[in-house]
Amino acid sequence: MKADTPMSSGQTYTSGALMRWLWRDYLRKHFWKLCLAVMFMVFEGASLGAMAKLMEPMFDRVFVAGEQSWLLIVGFVLIGIFVVRAISGVAQKVLLTRIAQRSAGDMRIDLLDRMMQQDGAFHQSHPPGFLIQRVQSDVNAVGDVWRAIITGAGRDFIGLLVLLGVAISIDPVWALLACIGIPVMVLPAAFAQRFVRRRAREARDLGASLSTRLDEVFHGIVQVKLNALEEYQSRQYRAITKKFVSTEVRTAFGSSAIPAMIDIISGVGFMAVILYGGSEIISGDKTIGQFMTFFTAMGFTFNPLRRLGGISGQWQVAAAALERIKELMDAPLHLTSPIDPVAAPLTEADITLENVNLSYGDTEVLRELSLVAPAGKTTALVGASGAGKSTIFNLLTRLLDPSSGAVRVGGVATTEMAIPDLRTLFSVVSQEALLFDETLRENIVLGRTDVSEEDLQAALDAAFVSDFLPQLENGLETRVGPRGSALSGGQRQRIVIARALLRNTPVLLLDEATSALDAQSEQVVQDALDRLSKGRTTLVIAHRLSTIRNADKIIVMDRGRAVDEGTHEELLERGGIYADLYRLQFKDGKLVSDRRKGILGRRDAPTQEKPLNLLQRIGQHFFGN
């Protein structure tokens, strides 16, 4: 069974490699706290040996010989042992919890930082639910287990050594008999560990699938309801949950098998000791006190031995989580800043693409694309969906790099600038106004501390945010809800525009910024965008051609190429794709007549023999052939 997740066939790391990585990157910095915790573990573990050793004088001196003086000695020593054990237990648990939580927190931060550095292709192949599972659930599993491992390696292992030492001091033969069955369980234990590792890996992948499904349902809850998909989504989630539960049960079976084998082997050993040692006590070769000390020591080894056996299974579960985390940490970064970056241009930020090619797998997205967007002017990109318009924005901001060709801003190639410096050149306003579940103020300033109230107010006024601000109960301190759900679409767009105004960057990228708004909101937002674009190099993606009629240049794209450019009037005069799109949108009488004849645009237009684009196919569907 394989989970349908991005890493279901991930790399396998050895336990030694995973432990070295944990120590080097996360635990070594807590070395002295670990040493202190281990010291308290030694005290706690040794207390078991002390209690076992105390059995011999208790039985031989007090219960058998009846020496009254030894009664107080044994009593006070016993109290002292319990006090030391209690203090040591609390101290080591506090220290280990602190170490586990801090190191797990560091791992979460490192993992998030690494994933935020990845390119767009990485995030397309790794859904949010999968990544959330890695950051939250997997790291939590690791944090819990390595605390158990350190405790086992410290308290339980030390306690086990001390207790075995006590047992051997009483009678080495008895100790050997008690351990007689251990070699028998070596192979079954190794098999159980491999079984647990495989099942735990499957459980981690299925857990990621569950998180991804939940993320999709909750983010698309409106579409789920409108399309009556509740039963379908529930059925899908139930199917994954069933697999997850089955895998977790099998993992638990494998994890518990090792302690269970220890129970059986311990029972065999105890029986051998009783049969052999009992005869020596009856013959007088051993005292009752010696037998009780041995029996107590071996009895005390029972729980540490079971816990150590359980840790073996727990480690396999943690190792499966660590494998997934390590794979993400080791995933190569395809987009990096150059070692010796060129300074980003602050003025004259013209945009140039030179013979740019880009493919997603076998699909060509851009083909020998060349275009120029003059500095300080507005350039619009027009074309059918899939023509490559949004991909240009991704190339400019280095969410992607071209397969070949050059992308330049202000004459400097984007690959020659440090990525943070490059992205400070751009403000982006898209049709999906991304807001965080923070206050309105925080969504505009985005953590900046150098924003004056005067600059903030100017941005609010220019973006028309001031128009609706008095309607909000707490003004700028109003929380906008998840993804800005407490605000209307027009209000969200105006906040994003205010954010862009405050950034005051030389380049403005507008991606269908008004496409999802009603007519009234669109006009307000369009006015705000007009203010924002003044004096800036502005690149606009628009399907509604009415919004870009006044652009200084319009570039027409088709199948990843720039096939025409000019002003609105020039393109209409020349005919072609732009003229077809324009007439299709405005439905003039000439176009409707031509549609009825199965002809789009002018009858003599040179584009008639080209394959129909999406808008043309829609026209034929509604008006017939």
MARZAGU-377475 format. One line per 3 residues: their letters; for each residue x, y, z of C-alpha. Coordinates in nm, 4 decimals, padded with zeros to 6 digits. Example, Ala and Ser with C-alpha at 12.3 -4.5 7.8 and 13.67 -1.06 7.14 Angstrom:
<atoms>
as) 01.2300:-00.4500:00.7800  01.3670:-00.1060:00.7140 $
</atoms>
This chain:
<atoms>
mka) 00.0000:00.0000:00.0000  00.1384:00.3394:-00.0976  00.0056:00.6796:-00.0071 $
dtp) -00.0501:00.9184:-00.2913  00.1833:01.1881:-00.1698  00.4780:01.3716:-00.3223 $
mss) 00.7333:01.1707:-00.1299  00.5841:00.8248:-00.1100  00.8938:00.6845:-00.2768 $
gqt) 01.1382:00.8933:-00.0769  01.5005:00.8236:00.0032  01.5828:00.5878:00.2897 $
yts) 01.8303:00.7067:00.5515  02.0077:00.4776:00.7966  01.9374:00.5183:01.1655 $
gal) 02.2985:00.6187:01.2215  02.2804:00.8940:00.9593  01.9586:01.0301:01.1083 $
mrw) 02.1012:01.0294:01.4610  02.4185:01.2087:01.3473  02.2095:01.4728:01.1746 $
lwr) 01.9947:01.5230:01.4849  02.3002:01.5545:01.7056  02.4923:01.7872:01.4750 $
dyl) 02.2111:02.0288:01.3912  01.9810:02.0250:01.6931  02.1048:01.8467:02.0056 $
rkh) 02.4733:01.9432:02.0218  02.3905:02.3042:02.1147  02.2205:02.1669:02.4292 $
fwk) 02.5221:01.9556:02.5264  02.5661:02.0853:02.8825  02.1950:02.0617:02.9602 $
lcl) 02.2047:01.7057:02.8295  02.4991:01.6276:03.0551  02.3113:01.7644:03.3550 $
avm) 02.0019:01.5654:03.2618  02.2101:01.2489:03.2223  02.3608:01.3070:03.5661 $
fmv) 02.0128:01.3131:03.7195  01.9255:01.0036:03.5152  02.2258:00.8258:03.6652 $
feg) 02.0982:00.9084:04.0152  01.7475:00.7882:03.9269  01.8710:00.4728:03.7554 $
asl) 02.1198:00.3891:04.0316  01.8467:00.4232:04.2939  01.6927:00.1003:04.1633 $
gam) 02.0175:-00.0851:04.2212  02.0422:00.0642:04.5693  01.6907:-00.0511:04.6546 $
akl) 01.7642:-00.4003:04.5246  02.0877:-00.4176:04.7283  01.8971:-00.3061:05.0369 $
mep) 01.6931:-00.6285:05.0235  01.9847:-00.8413:05.1467  02.0348:-00.6698:05.4881 $
mfd) 01.6591:-00.6238:05.5228  01.5952:-00.9978:05.5049  01.9166:-01.1411:05.6507 $
rvf) 01.9845:-00.8844:05.9289  01.6312:-00.7695:06.0161  01.3765:-01.0357:05.9265 $
vag) 01.5938:-01.3485:05.9826  01.8570:-01.2408:06.2383  01.6232:-00.9897:06.4120 $
eqs) 01.8916:-00.7162:06.4579  01.6947:-00.4103:06.5804  01.9685:-00.1582:06.4935 $
wll) 01.9522:-00.2499:06.1262  01.5797:-00.1718:06.1170  01.6388:00.2081:06.1494 $
ivg) 01.9378:00.1978:05.9144  01.7360:00.0231:05.6438  01.4411:00.2614:05.6977 $
fvl) 01.6449:00.5836:05.6686  01.8416:00.4562:05.3687  01.5161:00.3635:05.1969 $
igi) 01.3728:00.7144:05.2528  01.6947:00.8691:05.1220  01.6779:00.6558:04.8066 $
fvv) 01.3201:00.7669:04.7353  01.4023:01.1356:04.7940  01.6997:01.1195:04.5545 $
rai) 01.4857:00.9350:04.3005  01.2042:01.1927:04.3225  01.4312:01.4978:04.2852 $
sgv) 01.6282:01.3365:04.0021  01.3107:01.2386:03.8184  01.1647:01.5903:03.8251 $
aqk) 01.4934:01.7579:03.7289  01.5698:01.5349:03.4311  01.2130:01.5546:03.2984 $
vll) 01.2142:01.9363:03.3078  01.5560:01.9526:03.1393  01.4637:01.7008:02.8706 $
tri) 01.1310:01.8681:02.7976  01.3111:02.1992:02.7538  01.5687:02.0426:02.5215 $
aqr) 01.3047:01.8510:02.3213  01.0761:02.1522:02.2763  01.3553:02.3915:02.1806 $
sag) 01.5164:02.1531:01.9363  01.1766:02.0662:01.7832  01.1032:02.4388:01.7547 $
dmr) 01.4379:02.4937:01.5814  01.3588:02.2114:01.3422  01.0183:02.3611:01.2571 $
idl) 01.1755:02.7004:01.1881  01.4511:02.5496:00.9732  01.2000:02.3414:00.7810 $
ldr) 00.9721:02.6390:00.7174  01.2664:02.8554:00.6099  01.3826:02.5858:00.3695 $
mmq) 01.0399:02.5391:00.2143  00.9901:02.9138:00.1700  01.3137:02.9230:-00.0309 $
qdg) 01.1876:02.6632:-00.2775  01.0617:02.7622:-00.6220  00.7093:02.7542:-00.7597 $
afh) 00.7518:02.4074:-00.9106  00.8273:02.2654:-00.5650  00.5092:02.4104:-00.4168 $
qsh) 00.3035:02.2920:-00.7115  00.4128:01.9343:-00.6441  00.3875:01.9595:-00.2634 $
ppg) 00.0393:02.0679:-00.1521  -00.0008:02.2801:00.1654  -00.1536:01.9960:00.3670 $
fli) 00.1485:01.7768:00.2977  00.3912:02.0478:00.4102  00.1849:02.1269:00.7208 $
qrv) 00.1985:01.7586:00.8132  00.5768:01.7645:00.7855  00.6197:02.0824:00.9922 $
qsd) 00.3688:02.0012:01.2638  00.2922:01.6320:01.3034  00.6255:01.4850:01.1963 $
vna) 00.8340:01.7244:01.4035  00.6093:01.6632:01.7058  00.6560:01.2878:01.6645 $
vgd) 01.0312:01.3303:01.6485  01.0404:01.5608:01.9529  00.8410:01.3180:02.1663 $
vwr) 01.0460:01.0171:02.0654  01.3940:01.1573:02.1038  01.3041:01.2677:02.4555 $
aii) 01.2016:00.9060:02.5214  01.5225:00.7833:02.3578  01.7423:01.0096:02.5689 $
tga) 01.5522:00.9049:02.8802  01.5885:00.5400:02.7853  01.9556:00.5765:02.7012 $
grd) 02.0127:00.7563:03.0284  01.7850:00.6475:03.3101  01.6762:00.3055:03.1869 $
fig) 02.0070:00.1917:03.0382  02.2049:00.3057:03.3415  01.9478:00.1509:03.5738 $
llv) 01.9670:-00.1721:03.3782  02.3469:-00.1841:03.4047  02.3399:-00.1169:03.7785 $
llg) 02.0753:-00.3817:03.8391  02.2607:-00.6391:03.6316  02.5747:-00.5552:03.8282 $
vai) 02.3889:-00.6224:04.1524  02.2512:-00.9488:04.0133  02.5936:-01.0640:03.8944 $
sid) 02.7481:-00.9779:04.2327  02.5030:-01.2178:04.3966  02.5552:-01.5049:04.1533 $
pvw) 02.6847:-01.4872:03.7937  02.5211:-01.8207:03.7100  02.1806:-01.6938:03.8192 $
all) 02.2334:-01.3795:03.6076  02.3269:-01.5932:03.3062  02.0183:-01.8097:03.3513 $
aci) 01.7965:-01.4972:03.3738  01.9278:-01.3846:03.0323  01.9197:-01.7273:02.8713 $
gip) 01.6435:-01.6439:02.6252  01.7829:-01.3127:02.4913  01.9641:-01.4609:02.1860 $
vmv) 01.6353:-01.6184:02.0750  01.4672:-01.2786:02.0288  01.7400:-01.1084:01.8236 $
lpa) 01.6072:-01.2042:01.4790  01.2363:-01.1517:01.5614  01.3193:-00.8097:01.7082 $
afa) 01.5110:-00.7077:01.3950  01.2197:-00.8186:01.1781  00.9761:-00.6240:01.3979 $
qrf) 01.1861:-00.3092:01.3657  01.1852:-00.3250:00.9848  00.8112:-00.3912:00.9875 $
vrr) 00.7470:-00.0888:01.2113  00.9669:00.1356:00.9952  00.7736:00.0476:00.6789 $
rar) 00.4320:00.0826:00.8408  00.5294:00.4107:01.0085  00.6463:00.5504:00.6732 $
ear) 00.3108:00.4619:00.5200  00.1294:00.6200:00.8153  00.3240:00.9452:00.7731 $
dlg) 00.2322:00.9601:00.4038  -00.1319:00.8838:00.4722  -00.1351:01.1494:00.7441 $
asl) -00.0091:01.3976:00.4850  -00.2895:01.2924:00.2505  -00.5431:01.3527:00.5260 $
str) -00.4013:01.6996:00.5934  -00.4057:01.7820:00.2226  -00.7669:01.6702:00.1897 $
lde) -00.8710:01.8824:00.4895  -00.6825:02.1830:00.3537  -00.8611:02.1522:00.0195 $
vfh) -01.2051:02.1066:00.1786  -01.1781:02.4000:00.4183  -01.0255:02.6358:00.1639 $
giv) -01.2859:02.5352:-00.0939  -01.5821:02.5027:00.1431  -01.7974:02.7402:-00.0653 $
qvk) -01.7488:02.5325:-00.3803  -01.8074:02.2142:-00.1820  -02.1447:02.3451:-00.0693 $
lna) -02.2472:02.4976:-00.4013  -02.1691:02.1760:-00.5879  -02.3204:01.9506:-00.3195 $
lee) -01.9873:01.7747:-00.2701  -02.0243:01.7075:00.1026  -02.0927:01.3366:00.0604 $
yqs) -01.8218:01.2980:-00.2025  -01.5580:01.4711:00.0102  -01.6665:01.2754:00.3169 $
rqy) -01.6362:00.9510:00.1219  -01.2871:01.0441:00.0000  -01.1768:01.1392:00.3499 $
rai) -01.3283:00.8236:00.4954  -01.1361:00.6052:00.2511  -00.8022:00.7648:00.3407 $
tkk) -00.8878:00.7540:00.7117  -00.9634:00.3828:00.6889  -00.6210:00.3158:00.5386 $
fvs) -00.4567:00.5418:00.7966  -00.6250:00.3660:01.0900  -00.5308:00.0241:00.9537 $
tev) -00.1687:00.1297:00.9096  -00.1507:00.2848:01.2571  -00.2897:-00.0347:01.4123 $
rta) -00.0288:-00.2424:01.2304  00.2411:-00.0003:01.3440  00.1211:-00.0308:01.7042 $
fgs) 00.1263:-00.4098:01.6719  00.4862:-00.4053:01.5530  00.5926:-00.1531:01.8195 $
sai) 00.4348:-00.3569:02.1003  00.5733:-00.6866:01.9696  00.9248:-00.6156:02.0985 $
pam) 00.8227:-00.5472:02.4633  00.5938:-00.8515:02.4404  00.8867:-01.0701:02.3358 $
idi) 01.0863:-00.9296:02.6276  00.8042:-01.0306:02.8637  00.8128:-01.3881:02.7400 $
isg) 01.1914:-01.4137:02.7497  01.1985:-01.2606:03.0997  00.9437:-01.5150:03.2188 $
vgf) 01.1594:-01.7969:03.0860  01.4641:-01.6513:03.2614  01.2839:-01.6080:03.5939 $
mav) 01.1599:-01.9666:03.5798  01.5152:-02.0928:03.5198  01.6473:-01.8894:03.8171 $
ily) 01.3724:-02.0130:04.0507  01.4313:-02.3769:03.9577  01.8094:-02.3554:03.9892 $
ggs) 01.8348:-02.0989:04.2719  01.5566:-02.2533:04.4777  01.7520:-02.5767:04.5128 $
eii) 02.0596:-02.3811:04.6345  01.8537:-02.2022:04.9005  01.7040:-02.5307:05.0172 $
sgd) 02.0533:-02.6819:05.0420  02.1783:-02.3781:05.2380  02.4308:-02.2604:04.9765 $
kti) 02.2461:-01.9271:04.9387  02.0559:-01.7153:05.1904  01.7023:-01.5840:05.1548 $
gqf) 01.8431:-01.2289:05.1593  02.0697:-01.3037:04.8628  01.7836:-01.4563:04.6703 $
mtf) 01.5527:-01.1610:04.7461  01.8242:-00.9128:04.6420  01.8748:-01.1003:04.3158 $
fta) 01.5039:-01.1441:04.2566  01.4367:-00.7755:04.3308  01.7210:-00.6617:04.1037 $
mgf) 01.5951:-00.8774:03.8185  01.2402:-00.7675:03.8886  01.3458:-00.4051:03.8676 $
tfn) 01.5124:-00.4750:03.5322  01.1777:-00.5777:03.3926  01.0325:-00.2262:03.3388 $
plr) 01.3559:-00.0612:03.2089  01.4050:-00.3545:02.9731  01.0476:-00.3254:02.8438 $
rlg) 01.0840:00.0502:02.7979  01.4111:00.0053:02.6116  01.2434:-00.2536:02.3905 $
gis) 00.9540:-00.0135:02.3309  01.1963:00.2647:02.2404  01.3232:00.0475:01.9595 $
gqw) 00.9764:00.0558:01.8042  00.9315:00.4245:01.8862  01.2580:00.5048:01.7127 $
qva) 01.1403:00.3355:01.3944  00.8280:00.5567:01.4002  01.0429:00.8651:01.4561 $
aaa) 01.2880:00.7549:01.1872  01.0036:00.7409:00.9342  00.9093:01.0990:01.0245 $
ler) 01.2728:01.2082:01.0192  01.3191:01.0618:00.6721  01.0420:01.2822:00.5389 $
ike) 01.1792:01.5885:00.7174  01.5343:01.5194:00.5998  01.4142:01.4777:00.2412 $
lmd) 01.2621:01.8258:00.2543  01.5752:01.9683:00.4152  01.7913:01.8070:00.1447 $
apl) 01.5649:01.9033:-00.1467  01.7846:02.1129:-00.3767  01.7225:02.4853:-00.4102 $
hlt) 01.6900:02.5630:-00.7782  01.6604:02.9387:-00.7252  01.9529:03.0915:-00.5374 $
spi) 02.1165:03.4312:-00.5239  02.4528:03.4713:-00.6992  02.7665:03.4730:-00.4856 $
dpv) 02.8601:03.8228:-00.6041  02.5250:03.9909:-00.6814  02.4802:04.3056:-00.8874 $
aap) 02.2991:04.5950:-00.7221  01.9330:04.6234:-00.8162  01.8507:04.9262:-01.0338 $
lte) 01.6584:05.1956:-00.8490  01.5605:05.4037:-01.1532  01.4881:05.3430:-01.5215 $
adi) 01.3463:04.9991:-01.4468  01.2580:04.8954:-01.7982  01.1747:04.5271:-01.8501 $
tle) 01.3268:04.3160:-02.1258  01.2829:03.9509:-02.2188  01.5263:03.8163:-02.4776 $
nvn) 01.4547:03.4872:-02.6545  01.3096:03.3326:-02.3405  01.2093:02.9665:-02.3382 $
lsy) 01.0388:02.7831:-02.0540  00.8875:02.4368:-02.0266  00.6958:02.2476:-01.7589 $
gdt) 00.8087:01.8936:-01.8238  00.7291:01.8272:-02.1892  00.4925:02.1254:-02.2178 $
evl) 00.6337:02.4404:-02.3721  00.5005:02.7513:-02.1988  00.7191:03.0235:-02.3531 $
rel) 00.8893:02.9917:-02.6912  01.1561:03.2374:-02.8057  00.9687:03.5161:-02.6293 $
slv) 01.1105:03.8663:-02.6677  00.9454:04.1855:-02.5459  01.0239:04.5244:-02.3939 $
apa) 00.8209:04.7169:-02.1345  00.9543:05.0772:-02.1262  01.0425:05.2374:-01.7942 $
gkt) 00.7740:05.4602:-01.6466  00.5133:05.3417:-01.8987  00.2171:05.1041:-01.8825 $
tal) 00.2482:04.7864:-02.0878  -00.0416:04.5426:-02.1133  -00.0212:04.1701:-02.1890 $
vga) -00.3187:04.0290:-02.3766  -00.3982:03.6785:-02.4950  -00.6002:03.3677:-02.4302 $
sga) -00.5583:03.1687:-02.1089  -00.2409:02.9606:-02.1263  -00.0609:03.2072:-02.3523 $
gks) 00.2092:03.2562:-02.0853  00.1156:03.5963:-01.9404  00.1300:03.5023:-01.5716 $
tif) 00.4479:03.3050:-01.6336  00.6185:03.6321:-01.7311  00.5366:03.7718:-01.3857 $
nll) 00.6843:03.4593:-01.2250  01.0034:03.5009:-01.4290  01.0389:03.8688:-01.3398 $
trl) 01.0130:03.7993:-00.9664  01.2206:03.4788:-00.9956  00.9570:03.2409:-00.8782 $
ldp) 01.0827:03.0584:-01.1876  01.3922:03.0782:-01.4051  01.3774:03.0391:-01.7842 $
ssg) 01.5151:02.7311:-01.9528  01.7097:02.9675:-02.1807  01.7194:03.3347:-02.2675 $
avr) 01.7520:03.6404:-02.0447  01.5118:03.8379:-01.8272  01.6345:04.1888:-01.7425 $
vgg) 01.5096:04.4686:-01.5214  01.6810:04.8031:-01.5716  01.9372:04.6304:-01.7909 $
vat) 02.0398:04.3853:-01.5179  01.9591:04.0147:-01.5532  01.7331:03.8873:-01.2769 $
tem) 01.9767:03.6004:-01.2132  02.2570:03.8529:-01.1406  02.0727:04.0179:-00.8510 $
aip) 02.0208:03.8866:-00.4989  01.6688:03.7475:-00.4850  01.5556:03.9707:-00.1929 $
dlr) 01.6923:04.2793:-00.3727  01.5186:04.1799:-00.6965  01.1822:04.1378:-00.5279 $
tlf) 01.2039:04.4783:-00.3609  01.1656:04.6221:-00.7130  00.8108:04.4888:-00.7519 $
svv) 00.4659:04.5475:-00.6113  00.2063:04.2936:-00.7196  -00.1710:04.3358:-00.7224 $
sqe) -00.3567:04.0278:-00.8441  -00.7168:03.9143:-00.8684  -00.6658:03.7092:-00.5509 $
all) -00.5984:03.9706:-00.2829  -00.3971:03.7732:-00.0284  -00.4569:03.8954:00.3263 $
fde) -00.3441:03.7360:00.6503  -00.5560:03.6799:00.9594  -00.4093:03.9886:01.1216 $
tlr) -00.5195:04.3467:01.1726  -00.5798:04.5711:00.8764  -00.2758:04.7761:00.9757 $
eni) -00.0487:04.4718:00.9843  -00.1760:04.3593:00.6437  -00.0653:04.6915:00.4983 $
vlg) 00.2691:04.7488:00.6711  00.3624:04.3736:00.6749  00.5930:04.3935:00.9745 $
rtd) 00.7743:04.7130:00.8735  00.8666:04.9399:01.1625  00.9860:05.2363:00.9547 $
vse) 00.6417:05.3447:00.8339  00.5297:05.6834:00.9633  00.1649:05.7587:01.0325 $
edl) 00.1747:06.0282:00.7641  00.2967:05.7840:00.4968  00.0423:05.5257:00.6082 $
qaa) -00.2427:05.7774:00.5936  -00.1346:05.8943:00.2478  -00.1430:05.5325:00.1238 $
lda) -00.4858:05.4794:00.2803  -00.6219:05.7909:00.1111  -00.4711:05.7137:-00.2295 $
afv) -00.6055:05.3567:-00.2232  -00.9517:05.4730:-00.1045  -00.9172:05.2601:00.2099 $
sdf) -01.0093:05.5709:00.4093  -01.3548:05.5575:00.2492  -01.4588:05.2396:00.4305 $
lpq) -01.2306:05.2586:00.7348  -01.4862:05.4468:00.9537  -01.7315:05.1586:00.8982 $
len) -01.4985:04.9157:01.0782  -01.5460:04.8899:01.4537  -01.1751:04.9063:01.5392 $
gle) -01.0509:05.0934:01.2352  -00.6971:04.9927:01.1397  -00.6847:04.7495:01.4320 $
trv) -00.9745:04.5413:01.2939  -00.8816:04.1826:01.2224  -00.9615:04.0948:00.8626 $
gpr) -01.0275:03.7223:00.9193  -00.8737:03.4208:00.7424  -00.7715:03.5321:00.3917 $
gsa) -00.9534:03.8607:00.4522  -01.2932:03.6903:00.4761  -01.4333:03.9688:00.6986 $
lsg) -01.4012:04.2192:00.4113  -01.5580:04.2525:00.0672  -01.3614:04.1845:-00.2509 $
gqr) -01.3285:04.5554:-00.3283  -01.2084:04.6322:00.0234  -00.9481:04.3559:00.0059 $
qri) -00.8181:04.4879:-00.3254  -00.7886:04.8407:-00.1882  -00.5877:04.7134:00.1080 $
via) -00.3489:04.5368:-00.1294  -00.3154:04.8574:-00.3321  -00.2393:05.0541:-00.0144 $
ral) 00.0255:04.7937:00.0637  00.1772:04.8435:-00.2823  00.1693:05.2229:-00.2452 $
lrn) 00.3525:05.1960:00.0828  00.6197:04.9741:-00.0728  00.6794:05.2460:-00.3330 $
tpv) 00.8599:05.0163:-00.5759  00.9687:05.1172:-00.9279  00.7794:04.8311:-01.0980 $
lll) 00.4111:04.7473:-01.0647  00.2651:04.4122:-01.1735  -00.1142:04.3967:-01.2125 $
dea) -00.2684:04.0555:-01.2728  -00.6433:04.0783:-01.3409  -00.6668:04.3122:-01.0429 $
tsa) -01.0325:04.4085:-01.1034  -01.1700:04.0966:-01.2723  -01.3601:03.9651:-00.9685 $
lda) -01.5253:04.2954:-00.8682  -01.8656:04.4449:-00.9322  -01.8918:04.7565:-01.1477 $
qse) -01.8911:05.0058:-00.8581  -01.5990:04.8436:-00.6763  -01.4135:04.8041:-01.0046 $
qvv) -01.4285:05.1760:-01.0737  -01.2972:05.2651:-00.7275  -01.0174:05.0088:-00.7494 $
qda) -00.9321:05.1157:-01.1051  -00.8982:05.4770:-00.9912  -00.6661:05.3617:-00.7115 $
ldr) -00.4614:05.1578:-00.9601  -00.4311:05.4605:-01.1891  -00.2827:05.6577:-00.9019 $
lsk) -00.0527:05.3711:-00.8110  00.0843:05.3270:-01.1644  00.1820:05.6900:-01.2227 $
grt) 00.5550:05.7212:-01.2802  00.6105:05.3456:-01.2458  00.6969:05.0764:-01.4951 $
tlv) 00.3633:04.8964:-01.5021  00.2946:04.5566:-01.6528  -00.0732:04.4623:-01.6742 $
iah) -00.2430:04.1298:-01.7441  -00.6044:04.1822:-01.8447  -00.8701:03.9782:-02.0173 $
rls) -01.1176:04.2680:-02.0079  -00.9733:04.4877:-02.2778  -01.1679:04.7924:-02.1607 $
tir) -00.9270:04.8247:-01.8677  -00.6148:04.8592:-02.0847  -00.7324:05.0772:-02.3740 $
nad) -00.5150:05.3634:-02.2506  -00.2004:05.1529:-02.2031  00.1140:05.2977:-02.3652 $
kii) 00.1833:04.9593:-02.5262  -00.0201:04.6424:-02.5671  00.1613:04.3144:-02.6337 $
vmd) -00.0471:04.0342:-02.7810  00.0587:03.6832:-02.6807  -00.0328:03.3508:-02.8332 $
rgr) 00.1066:03.0105:-02.7339  00.4044:03.1501:-02.5450  00.5066:03.4090:-02.8066 $
avd) 00.4585:03.7800:-02.8553  00.2804:03.7913:-03.1930  00.1889:04.1623:-03.2093 $
egt) 00.2272:04.4887:-03.0204  00.1127:04.8494:-03.0433  -00.1438:05.0873:-02.9006 $
hee) -00.5107:05.0017:-02.8781  -00.5916:05.1974:-03.1932  -00.2971:05.0529:-03.3880 $
lle) -00.3909:04.6966:-03.3050  -00.7542:04.7494:-03.3970  -00.6496:04.9054:-03.7253 $
rgg) -00.4204:04.6116:-03.8095  -00.6736:04.3468:-03.7212  -00.5635:04.0062:-03.5974 $
iya) -00.5977:03.8404:-03.2563  -00.6390:04.1619:-03.0562  -00.9088:04.2945:-03.2894 $
dly) -01.0886:03.9598:-03.2717  -01.0773:03.9593:-02.8918  -01.1939:04.3189:-02.8750 $
rlq) -01.4911:04.2646:-03.1074  -01.5803:03.9431:-02.9293  -01.5957:04.1221:-02.5945 $
fkd) -01.7876:04.4265:-02.7162  -02.0204:04.2274:-02.9441  -02.0588:04.4900:-03.2162 $
gkl) -02.3123:04.4313:-03.4905  -02.0456:04.3393:-03.7443  -01.9113:04.0651:-03.5177 $
vsd) -02.2492:03.9141:-03.4420  -02.3282:03.8995:-03.8140  -01.9944:03.7307:-03.8841 $
rrk) -02.0445:03.4819:-03.6048  -02.3661:03.3672:-03.7576  -02.1700:03.2923:-04.0719 $
gil) -01.9060:03.1053:-03.8722  -01.6483:03.3804:-03.9221  -01.4851:03.5691:-03.6339 $
grr) -01.3513:03.9193:-03.6798  -01.3194:04.0679:-04.0267  -01.3737:03.8380:-04.3226 $
dap) -01.0387:03.9341:-04.4668  -00.8533:03.9070:-04.1343  -00.5251:03.7207:-04.1802 $
tqe) -00.5877:03.5072:-03.8717  -00.8771:03.3052:-04.0066  -00.6669:02.9995:-04.0829 $
kpl) -00.5160:02.9881:-03.7350  -00.6577:02.7452:-03.4795  -00.9391:02.8969:-03.2783 $
nll) -00.8487:03.0234:-02.9325  -01.0690:02.9746:-02.6269  -01.2766:03.2903:-02.6722 $
qri) -01.3382:03.2071:-03.0376  -01.4521:02.8566:-02.9501  -01.6913:03.0022:-02.6932 $
gqh) -01.8286:03.2356:-02.9617  -01.8908:02.9466:-03.2002  -02.0578:02.7473:-02.9251 $
ffg) -02.3146:03.0197:-02.8551  -02.3689:03.1535:-03.2087  -02.3355:02.8364:-03.4140 $
n) -02.1179:02.7437:-03.7109 $
</atoms>
